[in-house]
Amino acid sequence: MTPLRIACVFGTAAAGTGVHVAMLAEGCAARGLAVTAFGPAETWHRFFRDAAGGGEVRFTPVDIAGRPRPAADAATALRLRRLLAAAAPAVVHAHGMRAGAVAAAALTRWPRPRPALVVTVHNAAPEGASARAVYAGLERVIARRADTVLCASGDLELRMRRLGVRDAEQAVVPAPAAGQPTAEAAAKARAAIGAAGRPMILAVGRLAAQKGYGVLLDAAAGWQDMEPPPLLVIVGEGPLAGQLAETARRSGLDVAFAGRRDDVPTLMAAADVFVMPSRWEARALVIQEALRAGLPVVASRVGGIPDLTGEDAALLVPARDSGQLAAAVRSVLQDTDLARRLSAAALERARALPSEADAVDAAVAVYRRLAAGRGLPG
C-alpha cells in the first residue's frame, strides 16, 4: 500500500510552535506516513529528535525568514515549489503565517491534482501597526488559499472564520509527556536556586514583550513585604533579558533569572505557584505542564488560557494589570485552602488534556480526508 505523503513546512519557530511541529512530523512518520520537512536548519536542529540524521523524517533546508523579504521570499517559494514537485506530497502542512504564505505561493498554478494545503495558525497578530498590517495580509492569503486552517486556540479559529475560512477548526496541541520528579529532586532544585525555606513563584517563557514580564516585575513589588519574602524564578531567554534584569536590580526585587533550563518539570515540583502574565497565549504548553504538576496557577485571561484552566484550576486576571496579578499571587501563597483547591482542580483538568497520540490522530484524520477528496493515494 502506498503511504500517505506529507510535506511539513515551517519557519523560524519559538518553543511551543517548534515542539508541536516536530511532534506531528515525527509522530506521522512513526505511523508509516512518508514525511518530508522543509524549513530553516536552525529550527530543525533545535526541535527535531531526528536532526542528527538517520531518522524517518526527511529534511531539506529552506530559508523561510521571520520577516518579509520580497525578493528572497519569491526565490524561497520557487525553491520550495521545486522541492515539493520532487516530494509529490498529497498534503502540504505549513505551520505559521509566513510558512503558510510561502507554501501557498509555491503551490500557485500547480497542475491538477494540487496537493491539499493545511495551515496551522499558532499566534495572534503581533503588536505594532506595521507588523499587524503585514500579518493581516498574510491572513488574507491563508484565508483564500488554504484548504483547511487549524487554529491553536478558539479566538484564532473565530478570527479565521470571520475572514471567510469555511474549513477551520481547533488544532490539538498537547504538551510533551514528562515524568514525575521525585520529592528529593524538587527539594534539591529549590535549594540550589535559593528558595529553601521560603515561597517560590515560578514563571517560564521567552523573555519577550508578549509574555508580560514587565507587568510581572511590577507585581513582584506587591509581595516584597511578605515574611519570609517569596523568590520569583523566571526561566527563559530572549531579547528583553538584560532590560528585565536591570529593572529588577534597580527596583530591589528578589528575582532569580534562571535562563534556559532542561529541568522545568522539577522546578514546577519545587514551586508553590506558577505565574503566566502573558498579553496573549494559545494553548500554552507550559500551562498544560503546570496543570499536570498540580501546581496552583495565576495567569492572564487571554487567548486559549481560560479554555485550558477553566474557572476552577487557575486564578485568571486581566492582562497588563500588575495590581490584580500581585493580589492573586499573594492569595495563593497566604491561603493554604485556596492553594489546595487549585492544585486538586489542576490535576483534574490535566486528566482531560490531549496526548501526543491524540494530536497525531487528529492530524492524520485531516490529511486522509483531504487526500481522499482529491483522489490521491493514502
Phi, psi and omega in degrees: 000133181290127180289149175294128185259124183238136171251125178258121182242129183216163177245201174296126190236140169282176191302309185299314180294315182299318178298318182293315180301311182296320180299316180293313183298313182290325178293320178293320178298321179295335178276000179099003176284151177270108188246127174241134183248140179227126179171185181296140180300327180300315179294317179302311184289334181281323192247334186274131179291334180273011187298335180286351178104158177084002181274181185276340178270120177276138186233135171231125182292135174223126186276089176262105188282161179278347181234154181297135174217088193311308183293314181294324179295321178296317178295322178296318179296321178294318179296316179297323179300315180296319181293321178293323178299322179288324182283333179051055180283155170280328182224134170253121180248109180257141183246117180096157184295317181296310179298322179297317180293320177296317178296319178298319178295320180295331183266003180297134179055038178284138177296141182288147358279129177286143173302146175290145179248118173251133176235127173263125176267115185261336189224155174281172179299139179288168177279156180101134186299314184292318179295321179294322180296317178297315180299319180297323177296318178295321178301318181294322177299312181297318181299325181278326194254335183284141175280324177219137175243121176260137188237136185284352176204165184296324180293327176292320177298316179298319180297316181292324177295322178295336177276000175103006178284121181272322181260080178234141178205165179283136175284152173269113188235090181267155170283148177299147177294144179218148178286163179271117180295152177283159177298325179295317179295321179295319179296319178296318179296320180296317180292318183296329183270355175096020183251011180297131176081009178208163183297148179237123179253126186244135171228140183224128177162170179295138181277077182223165188302321183303330187280350172071028184288337173298319177295322179297320178293322175298319180295325183300332177296339182276358176232013181290342180276355181291153182229118358287156182291133179292155173254124174270122179248120180247117181257127177147167177234166177158177187294339182264010185303309182296316181297316181294318179297320179292321177299315179297319181295313182295328182273355181068031182275147179270089185230135173250115175270107190269354181068202179281132182230147176260002184243037182302318177302323178291320178295324177294321177294335181274336189280161176262334180204144176252136184236132173229101184266027189299151173284333176198145174212154171269233176268076189306123180298322184290330173295318177299320178296320179295320177298316179297330179280354183067032184266129175304136186241135168239125187211164176287145176274079183218156171051231183267004183297312180300328178294328179285313189269336191065192180267354186254340186257011177198157166264115183257131184232160178296142175297148176071009180254093184292329180295312180291327177297313179297318181296321180294317179297315179302318183296322179294317183289332185261345183244097184295327178295318178298315180299319179295318180296317178296319180297314180295319179293325178298314180296323178294315177297321183299328181295338180264358181290146179288158177259173175299322178298321178299318181295317179294318177304314183295318180295315180298322178298319177296314180301313183293322178298315182290319179296318180296324179294340179256002182069026181266154181294149178129000000 
